[in-house]
Amino acid sequence: MPAPTIDPNQRDPRDVVPTDSYRPTDPVWIFRSGTWRAGVVEVASAGAATVTYRPSGARGTGVDTLTARYVLPRADLDPLDAFSGMQRRLDVARLR
């Protein structure tokens, strides 16, 4: 699935999912530095979600806390496996 193209400031407020609806390990898109980036939710509250994400096309991660306007649900796993591998490990750990 390609990254979204919508400007977060143009989103209809009725379409913005509250951050407290996300759970740890949920795959999301976050808007940072002018583009949507693949990430995984670490923790979320009513005010914001903390997400680990890939800040560029290279390997490596960043962590940021964002309000709901800058977060979108993501259906697919991350293609570089850093997040998809983490997603699988967290899912297995949660089942134990």
A tleap script that builds the chain and sets N, CA, C and O, in Angstrom:
source leaprc.protein.ff14SB
mol = sequence {
  NMET PRO ALA PRO THR ILE ASP PRO ASN GLN
  ARG ASP PRO ARG ASP VAL VAL PRO THR ASP
  SER TYR ARG PRO THR ASP PRO VAL TRP ILE
  PHE ARG SER GLY THR TRP ARG ALA GLY VAL
  VAL GLU VAL ALA SER ALA GLY ALA ALA THR
  VAL THR TYR ARG PRO SER GLY ALA ARG GLY
  THR GLY VAL ASP THR LEU THR ALA ARG TYR
  VAL LEU PRO ARG ALA ASP LEU ASP PRO LEU
  ASP ALA PHE SER GLY MET GLN ARG ARG LEU
  ASP VAL ALA ARG LEU CARG
}
set mol.1.N position { 0.839 -1.177 0.000 }
set mol.1.CA position { 0.000 0.000 0.000 }
set mol.1.C position { 0.886 1.243 0.000 }
set mol.1.O position { 1.756 1.382 0.860 }
set mol.2.N position { 0.674 2.143 -0.952 }
set mol.2.CA position { 1.475 3.366 -0.982 }
set mol.2.C position { 1.103 4.312 0.161 }
set mol.2.O position { 0.019 4.233 0.738 }
set mol.3.N position { 2.032 5.195 0.461 }
set mol.3.CA position { 1.790 6.190 1.512 }
set mol.3.C position { 0.629 7.098 1.113 }
set mol.3.O position { 0.422 7.355 -0.073 }
set mol.4.N position { -0.127 7.582 2.095 }
set mol.4.CA position { -1.216 8.512 1.806 }
set mol.4.C position { -0.674 9.797 1.162 }
set mol.4.O position { 0.509 10.115 1.287 }
set mol.5.N position { -1.537 10.508 0.491 }
set mol.5.CA position { -1.135 11.767 -0.136 }
set mol.5.C position { -1.870 12.968 0.458 }
set mol.5.O position { -1.590 14.108 0.086 }
set mol.6.N position { -2.790 12.731 1.360 }
set mol.6.CA position { -3.597 13.808 1.939 }
set mol.6.C position { -2.762 14.680 2.879 }
set mol.6.O position { -1.927 14.183 3.635 }
set mol.7.N position { -3.000 15.950 2.815 }
set mol.7.CA position { -2.379 16.888 3.746 }
set mol.7.C position { -3.134 16.768 5.075 }
set mol.7.O position { -4.360 16.878 5.088 }
set mol.8.N position { -2.435 16.546 6.185 }
set mol.8.CA position { -3.134 16.379 7.461 }
set mol.8.C position { -4.002 17.583 7.837 }
set mol.8.O position { -4.997 17.436 8.547 }
set mol.9.N position { -3.629 18.760 7.365 }
set mol.9.CA position { -4.418 19.954 7.667 }
set mol.9.C position { -5.687 20.048 6.835 }
set mol.9.O position { -6.554 20.874 7.118 }
set mol.10.N position { -5.804 19.214 5.818 }
set mol.10.CA position { -6.996 19.190 4.970 }
set mol.10.C position { -7.949 18.051 5.346 }
set mol.10.O position { -9.006 17.907 4.733 }
set mol.11.N position { -7.590 17.247 6.340 }
set mol.11.CA position { -8.432 16.123 6.727 }
set mol.11.C position { -9.729 16.608 7.373 }
set mol.11.O position { -9.734 17.550 8.166 }
set mol.12.N position { -10.813 15.951 7.019 }
set mol.12.CA position { -12.108 16.233 7.636 }
set mol.12.C position { -12.037 15.717 9.082 }
set mol.12.O position { -11.735 14.540 9.285 }
set mol.13.N position { -12.299 16.544 10.073 }
set mol.13.CA position { -12.219 16.107 11.466 }
set mol.13.C position { -13.053 14.853 11.760 }
set mol.13.O position { -12.718 14.089 12.666 }
set mol.14.N position { -14.125 14.637 11.010 }
set mol.14.CA position { -14.947 13.437 11.220 }
set mol.14.C position { -14.229 12.172 10.786 }
set mol.14.O position { -14.614 11.075 11.190 }
set mol.15.N position { -13.186 12.308 9.962 }
set mol.15.CA position { -12.427 11.154 9.475 }
set mol.15.C position { -11.187 10.859 10.309 }
set mol.15.O position { -10.508 9.857 10.080 }
set mol.16.N position { -10.888 11.723 11.273 }
set mol.16.CA position { -9.693 11.541 12.096 }
set mol.16.C position { -10.016 10.572 13.240 }
set mol.16.O position { -10.911 10.812 14.050 }
set mol.17.N position { -9.264 9.479 13.277 }
set mol.17.CA position { -9.455 8.461 14.311 }
set mol.17.C position { -8.811 8.955 15.611 }
set mol.17.O position { -7.658 9.386 15.579 }
set mol.18.N position { -9.508 8.911 16.749 }
set mol.18.CA position { -8.909 9.344 18.015 }
set mol.18.C position { -7.686 8.487 18.364 }
set mol.18.O position { -7.680 7.279 18.128 }
set mol.19.N position { -6.672 9.110 18.918 }
set mol.19.CA position { -5.452 8.361 19.221 }
set mol.19.C position { -5.668 7.272 20.258 }
set mol.19.O position { -4.940 6.279 20.252 }
set mol.20.N position { -6.642 7.420 21.150 }
set mol.20.CA position { -6.839 6.362 22.142 }
set mol.20.C position { -7.505 5.113 21.559 }
set mol.20.O position { -7.724 4.137 22.277 }
set mol.21.N position { -7.830 5.138 20.260 }
set mol.21.CA position { -8.359 3.928 19.620 }
set mol.21.C position { -7.227 3.023 19.125 }
set mol.21.O position { -7.467 1.862 18.793 }
set mol.22.N position { -5.993 3.544 19.074 }
set mol.22.CA position { -4.841 2.737 18.662 }
set mol.22.C position { -4.316 1.928 19.833 }
set mol.22.O position { -4.420 2.337 20.989 }
set mol.23.N position { -3.752 0.774 19.515 }
set mol.23.CA position { -3.160 -0.109 20.515 }
set mol.23.C position { -1.689 -0.322 20.176 }
set mol.23.O position { -1.293 -0.158 19.022 }
set mol.24.N position { -0.867 -0.689 21.176 }
set mol.24.CA position { 0.536 -0.989 20.874 }
set mol.24.C position { 0.639 -2.031 19.757 }
set mol.24.O position { -0.119 -3.000 19.712 }
set mol.25.N position { 1.588 -1.804 18.868 }
set mol.25.CA position { 1.908 -2.615 17.681 }
set mol.25.C position { 0.994 -2.350 16.496 }
set mol.25.O position { 1.200 -2.949 15.441 }
set mol.26.N position { -0.006 -1.482 16.617 }
set mol.26.CA position { -0.841 -1.161 15.455 }
set mol.26.C position { 0.023 -0.479 14.390 }
set mol.26.O position { 0.761 0.456 14.701 }
set mol.27.N position { -0.064 -0.938 13.140 }
set mol.27.CA position { 0.665 -0.255 12.075 }
set mol.27.C position { -0.062 1.037 11.696 }
set mol.27.O position { -1.282 1.048 11.528 }
set mol.28.N position { 0.696 2.116 11.564 }
set mol.28.CA position { 0.114 3.420 11.240 }
set mol.28.C position { 1.014 4.157 10.252 }
set mol.28.O position { 2.168 3.789 10.032 }
set mol.29.N position { 0.451 5.203 9.668 }
set mol.29.CA position { 1.216 6.199 8.934 }
set mol.29.C position { 1.305 7.428 9.828 }
set mol.29.O position { 0.327 7.787 10.484 }
set mol.30.N position { 2.468 8.076 9.861 }
set mol.30.CA position { 2.584 9.349 10.578 }
set mol.30.C position { 3.114 10.412 9.614 }
set mol.30.O position { 3.893 10.112 8.709 }
set mol.31.N position { 2.691 11.627 9.817 }
set mol.31.CA position { 3.121 12.735 8.960 }
set mol.31.C position { 4.257 13.469 9.646 }
set mol.31.O position { 4.069 14.093 10.691 }
set mol.32.N position { 5.456 13.387 9.040 }
set mol.32.CA position { 6.643 14.042 9.579 }
set mol.32.C position { 7.475 14.580 8.428 }
set mol.32.O position { 7.621 13.917 7.401 }
set mol.33.N position { 8.012 15.756 8.589 }
set mol.33.CA position { 8.896 16.383 7.589 }
set mol.33.C position { 8.262 16.421 6.203 }
set mol.33.O position { 8.947 16.236 5.198 }
set mol.34.N position { 6.950 16.661 6.150 }
set mol.34.CA position { 6.262 16.845 4.888 }
set mol.34.C position { 5.837 15.591 4.151 }
set mol.34.O position { 5.323 15.676 3.036 }
set mol.35.N position { 6.043 14.411 4.760 }
set mol.35.CA position { 5.623 13.163 4.116 }
set mol.35.C position { 5.061 12.193 5.143 }
set mol.35.O position { 5.339 12.296 6.338 }
set mol.36.N position { 4.265 11.249 4.655 }
set mol.36.CA position { 3.730 10.182 5.496 }
set mol.36.C position { 4.769 9.078 5.580 }
set mol.36.O position { 5.351 8.691 4.567 }
set mol.37.N position { 5.003 8.571 6.775 }
set mol.37.CA position { 6.014 7.540 7.012 }
set mol.37.C position { 5.388 6.368 7.760 }
set mol.37.O position { 4.526 6.560 8.617 }
set mol.38.N position { 5.825 5.159 7.433 }
set mol.38.CA position { 5.316 3.958 8.087 }
set mol.38.C position { 5.827 3.894 9.523 }
set mol.38.O position { 6.991 4.190 9.795 }
set mol.39.N position { 4.934 3.499 10.442 }
set mol.39.CA position { 5.313 3.386 11.838 }
set mol.39.C position { 4.480 2.362 12.567 }
set mol.39.O position { 3.562 1.765 12.005 }
set mol.40.N position { 4.819 2.167 13.841 }
set mol.40.CA position { 4.126 1.232 14.722 }
set mol.40.C position { 3.854 1.951 16.040 }
set mol.40.O position { 4.754 2.572 16.605 }
set mol.41.N position { 2.637 1.870 16.524 }
set mol.41.CA position { 2.264 2.518 17.781 }
set mol.41.C position { 2.965 1.834 18.954 }
set mol.41.O position { 2.964 0.608 19.070 }
set mol.42.N position { 3.556 2.644 19.809 }
set mol.42.CA position { 4.163 2.142 21.048 }
set mol.42.C position { 3.166 2.250 22.199 }
set mol.42.O position { 2.976 1.308 22.968 }
set mol.43.N position { 2.535 3.421 22.300 }
set mol.43.CA position { 1.559 3.679 23.360 }
set mol.43.C position { 0.663 4.817 22.874 }
set mol.43.O position { 1.090 5.664 22.090 }
set mol.44.N position { -0.571 4.826 23.344 }
set mol.44.CA position { -1.493 5.884 22.930 }
set mol.44.C position { -2.386 6.286 24.088 }
set mol.44.O position { -2.702 5.479 24.963 }
set mol.45.N position { -2.787 7.554 24.076 }
set mol.45.CA position { -3.710 8.084 25.074 }
set mol.45.C position { -4.753 8.919 24.335 }
set mol.45.O position { -4.746 8.983 23.106 }
set mol.46.N position { -5.636 9.548 25.074 }
set mol.46.CA position { -6.662 10.384 24.451 }
set mol.46.C position { -6.054 11.583 23.732 }
set mol.46.O position { -6.661 12.112 22.801 }
set mol.47.N position { -4.868 12.022 24.147 }
set mol.47.CA position { -4.269 13.216 23.566 }
set mol.47.C position { -3.277 12.992 22.451 }
set mol.47.O position { -3.104 13.862 21.597 }
set mol.48.N position { -2.604 11.818 22.438 }
set mol.48.CA position { -1.549 11.601 21.451 }
set mol.48.C position { -1.147 10.130 21.407 }
set mol.48.O position { -1.515 9.336 22.273 }
set mol.49.N position { -0.375 9.792 20.362 }
set mol.49.CA position { 0.177 8.443 20.232 }
set mol.49.C position { 1.691 8.562 20.058 }
set mol.49.O position { 2.173 9.436 19.336 }
set mol.50.N position { 2.427 7.689 20.716 }
set mol.50.CA position { 3.865 7.610 20.531 }
set mol.50.C position { 4.131 6.494 19.537 }
set mol.50.O position { 3.673 5.366 19.716 }
set mol.51.N position { 4.877 6.817 18.486 }
set mol.51.CA position { 5.070 5.906 17.363 }
set mol.51.C position { 6.551 5.760 17.046 }
set mol.51.O position { 7.286 6.747 17.007 }
set mol.52.N position { 6.987 4.521 16.820 }
set mol.52.CA position { 8.311 4.261 16.270 }
set mol.52.C position { 8.136 4.204 14.762 }
set mol.52.O position { 7.236 3.525 14.267 }
set mol.53.N position { 8.986 4.908 14.030 }
set mol.53.CA position { 8.822 4.987 12.585 }
set mol.53.C position { 10.177 5.059 11.897 }
set mol.53.O position { 11.203 5.299 12.534 }
set mol.54.N position { 10.162 4.847 10.592 }
set mol.54.CA position { 11.366 4.961 9.786 }
set mol.54.C position { 11.398 6.387 9.239 }
set mol.54.O position { 10.541 6.752 8.434 }
set mol.55.N position { 12.378 7.205 9.663 }
set mol.55.CA position { 12.384 8.600 9.261 }
set mol.55.C position { 12.774 8.849 7.808 }
set mol.55.O position { 12.542 9.945 7.297 }
set mol.56.N position { 13.352 7.874 7.137 }
set mol.56.CA position { 13.709 8.029 5.724 }
set mol.56.C position { 13.701 6.650 5.078 }
set mol.56.O position { 13.297 5.678 5.716 }
set mol.57.N position { 14.132 6.545 3.840 }
set mol.57.CA position { 14.172 5.263 3.141 }
set mol.57.C position { 15.264 4.336 3.647 }
set mol.57.O position { 15.296 3.163 3.276 }
set mol.58.N position { 16.159 4.841 4.487 }
set mol.58.CA position { 17.253 4.034 5.007 }
set mol.58.C position { 16.821 3.254 6.245 }
set mol.58.O position { 15.762 3.515 6.815 }
set mol.59.N position { 17.629 2.319 6.644 }
set mol.59.CA position { 17.353 1.594 7.885 }
set mol.59.C position { 17.546 2.538 9.068 }
set mol.59.O position { 18.265 3.531 8.966 }
set mol.60.N position { 16.911 2.228 10.171 }
set mol.60.CA position { 16.978 3.060 11.351 }
set mol.60.C position { 15.580 3.491 11.742 }
set mol.60.O position { 14.653 3.382 10.939 }
set mol.61.N position { 15.413 3.973 12.951 }
set mol.61.CA position { 14.091 4.361 13.427 }
set mol.61.C position { 14.144 5.695 14.158 }
set mol.61.O position { 15.198 6.159 14.592 }
set mol.62.N position { 12.973 6.285 14.274 }
set mol.62.CA position { 12.765 7.465 15.080 }
set mol.62.C position { 11.561 7.208 15.969 }
set mol.62.O position { 10.765 6.311 15.691 }
set mol.63.N position { 11.423 7.966 17.006 }
set mol.63.CA position { 10.261 7.858 17.893 }
set mol.63.C position { 9.712 9.262 18.068 }
set mol.63.O position { 10.453 10.211 18.320 }
set mol.64.N position { 8.393 9.375 17.929 }
set mol.64.CA position { 7.776 10.692 18.059 }
set mol.64.C position { 6.390 10.538 18.658 }
set mol.64.O position { 5.777 9.476 18.554 }
set mol.65.N position { 5.899 11.590 19.280 }
set mol.65.CA position { 4.559 11.617 19.840 }
set mol.65.C position { 3.742 12.608 19.016 }
set mol.65.O position { 4.131 13.763 18.839 }
set mol.66.N position { 2.586 12.125 18.508 }
set mol.66.CA position { 1.793 12.919 17.578 }
set mol.66.C position { 0.334 12.953 17.980 }
set mol.66.O position { -0.176 12.023 18.604 }
set mol.67.N position { -0.331 14.034 17.616 }
set mol.67.CA position { -1.772 14.117 17.816 }
set mol.67.C position { -2.483 13.383 16.673 }
set mol.67.O position { -1.860 13.037 15.668 }
set mol.68.N position { -3.755 13.154 16.829 }
set mol.68.CA position { -4.531 12.326 15.905 }
set mol.68.C position { -4.492 12.808 14.459 }
set mol.68.O position { -4.511 11.986 13.542 }
set mol.69.N position { -4.439 14.093 14.237 }
set mol.69.CA position { -4.436 14.638 12.880 }
set mol.69.C position { -3.268 14.104 12.052 }
set mol.69.O position { -3.375 13.991 10.831 }
set mol.70.N position { -2.151 13.774 12.711 }
set mol.70.CA position { -0.934 13.352 12.018 }
set mol.70.C position { -0.720 11.846 12.027 }
set mol.70.O position { 0.381 11.373 11.747 }
set mol.71.N position { -1.763 11.093 12.345 }
set mol.71.CA position { -1.676 9.631 12.383 }
set mol.71.C position { -2.832 9.048 11.576 }
set mol.71.O position { -3.972 9.500 11.688 }
set mol.72.N position { -2.525 8.041 10.764 }
set mol.72.CA position { -3.545 7.319 9.994 }
set mol.72.C position { -3.338 5.824 10.174 }
set mol.72.O position { -2.196 5.368 10.232 }
set mol.73.N position { -4.417 5.045 10.265 }
set mol.73.CA position { -4.251 3.590 10.318 }
set mol.73.C position { -3.583 3.095 9.028 }
set mol.73.O position { -3.786 3.665 7.956 }
set mol.74.N position { -2.792 2.036 9.145 }
set mol.74.CA position { -2.106 1.452 7.994 }
set mol.74.C position { -2.446 -0.031 7.947 }
set mol.74.O position { -2.329 -0.728 8.955 }
set mol.75.N position { -2.862 -0.512 6.796 }
set mol.75.CA position { -3.313 -1.905 6.672 }
set mol.75.C position { -2.173 -2.883 6.440 }
set mol.75.O position { -2.261 -4.034 6.868 }
set mol.76.N position { -1.118 -2.463 5.783 }
set mol.76.CA position { -0.046 -3.398 5.442 }
set mol.76.C position { 1.109 -3.317 6.423 }
set mol.76.O position { 1.247 -2.344 7.165 }
set mol.77.N position { 1.944 -4.363 6.413 }
set mol.77.CA position { 3.149 -4.346 7.223 }
set mol.77.C position { 4.226 -3.579 6.483 }
set mol.77.O position { 4.167 -3.437 5.262 }
set mol.78.N position { 5.203 -3.087 7.215 }
set mol.78.CA position { 6.275 -2.296 6.632 }
set mol.78.C position { 7.129 -3.140 5.691 }
set mol.78.O position { 7.545 -4.238 6.062 }
set mol.79.N position { 7.395 -2.653 4.490 }
set mol.79.CA position { 8.145 -3.437 3.516 }
set mol.79.C position { 9.606 -3.682 3.874 }
set mol.79.O position { 10.198 -4.623 3.345 }
set mol.80.N position { 10.213 -2.884 4.741 }
set mol.80.CA position { 11.620 -3.100 5.079 }
set mol.80.C position { 11.826 -4.059 6.237 }
set mol.80.O position { 12.959 -4.240 6.682 }
set mol.81.N position { 10.785 -4.670 6.732 }
set mol.81.CA position { 10.847 -5.729 7.741 }
set mol.81.C position { 11.263 -5.267 9.125 }
set mol.81.O position { 11.102 -6.021 10.084 }
set mol.82.N position { 11.791 -4.062 9.270 }
set mol.82.CA position { 12.134 -3.591 10.612 }
set mol.82.C position { 10.885 -3.552 11.466 }
set mol.82.O position { 10.899 -3.995 12.614 }
set mol.83.N position { 9.796 -3.020 10.911 }
set mol.83.CA position { 8.560 -2.951 11.659 }
set mol.83.C position { 7.783 -4.253 11.576 }
set mol.83.O position { 7.186 -4.675 12.567 }
set mol.84.N position { 7.775 -4.904 10.409 }
set mol.84.CA position { 7.002 -6.136 10.298 }
set mol.84.C position { 7.586 -7.205 11.201 }
set mol.84.O position { 6.842 -7.979 11.803 }
set mol.85.N position { 8.918 -7.261 11.307 }
set mol.85.CA position { 9.539 -8.209 12.240 }
set mol.85.C position { 9.206 -7.865 13.674 }
set mol.85.O position { 8.908 -8.750 14.475 }
set mol.86.N position { 9.254 -6.570 14.008 }
set mol.86.CA position { 8.894 -6.128 15.349 }
set mol.86.C position { 7.424 -6.422 15.605 }
set mol.86.O position { 7.056 -6.856 16.697 }
set mol.87.N position { 6.590 -6.190 14.614 }
set mol.87.CA position { 5.158 -6.461 14.740 }
set mol.87.C position { 4.926 -7.935 15.075 }
set mol.87.O position { 4.159 -8.250 15.985 }
set mol.88.N position { 5.583 -8.836 14.344 }
set mol.88.CA position { 5.406 -10.274 14.592 }
set mol.88.C position { 5.870 -10.652 15.992 }
set mol.88.O position { 5.190 -11.408 16.686 }
set mol.89.N position { 7.040 -10.124 16.421 }
set mol.89.CA position { 7.548 -10.454 17.757 }
set mol.89.C position { 6.589 -9.964 18.841 }
set mol.89.O position { 6.324 -10.676 19.809 }
set mol.90.N position { 6.073 -8.752 18.676 }
set mol.90.CA position { 5.150 -8.218 19.680 }
set mol.90.C position { 3.830 -8.993 19.681 }
set mol.90.O position { 3.254 -9.228 20.743 }
set mol.91.N position { 3.349 -9.389 18.503 }
set mol.91.CA position { 2.118 -10.174 18.442 }
set mol.91.C position { 2.280 -11.515 19.136 }
set mol.91.O position { 1.387 -11.958 19.860 }
set mol.92.N position { 3.419 -12.164 18.916 }
set mol.92.CA position { 3.688 -13.457 19.565 }
set mol.92.C position { 3.789 -13.268 21.066 }
set mol.92.O position { 3.238 -14.061 21.829 }
set mol.93.N position { 4.491 -12.221 21.504 }
set mol.93.CA position { 4.642 -11.966 22.941 }
set mol.93.C position { 3.291 -11.688 23.585 }
set mol.93.O position { 3.047 -12.103 24.719 }
set mol.94.N position { 2.422 -10.999 22.882 }
set mol.94.CA position { 1.104 -10.679 23.419 }
set mol.94.C position { 0.244 -11.943 23.583 }
set mol.94.O position { -0.609 -12.002 24.469 }
set mol.95.N position { 0.466 -12.931 22.744 }
set mol.95.CA position { -0.311 -14.166 22.816 }
set mol.95.C position { 0.122 -15.072 23.952 }
set mol.95.O position { -0.632 -15.955 24.360 }
set mol.96.N position { 1.315 -14.870 24.463 }
set mol.96.CA position { 1.832 -15.745 25.552 }
set mol.96.C position { 1.196 -15.441 26.873 }
set mol.96.O position { 1.518 -16.080 27.875 }
savepdb mol mol.pdb
quit
